[in-house]
Amino acid sequence: MSKAPIDEVISRIRNGENLEVIGYEGDMAVVEKVKGIVKGEFAKEELSELKKRRPRGGPTEEQLELAAEVAKRLAEAKKTFKVIFGVKEVTIRTGGGFIRVSED
């Protein structure tokens, strides 16, 4: 967990970094890295034996820009949110729901 100015949070989103804003302290946003869901216990040896997947790319420039603009508006309103980037898509989760932007 770290504190960052809103401009830095927006810059990190433009760079394609998954993050979650969990609160605000004055003009600073309280930011955490997005945690994945783990079901069950795994040993490092088991994970190292898995076949490595080929990278399939990230979101498009337009999707990054749109995510940054939406995040800026949410931050100005002091709302909590989570931004998750996938292959050619962006998901922005807020308290009441989510916005998914895909290439289609």
Sequence and secondary structure as in RCSB ss.txt:
>XXXX:A:sequence
MSKAPIDEVISRIRNGENLEVIGYEGDMAVVEKVKGIVKGEFAKEELSELKKRRPRGGPTEEQLELAAEVAKRLA
EAKKTFKVIFGVKEVTIRTGGGFIRVSED
>XXXX:A:secstr
 EEEEHHHHHHHHHTT  EEEEEEETTEEEEE       S   HHHHHTS          HHHHHHHHHHHHHHH
HTT  EEEEEETTEEEEEETTEEEEEE  
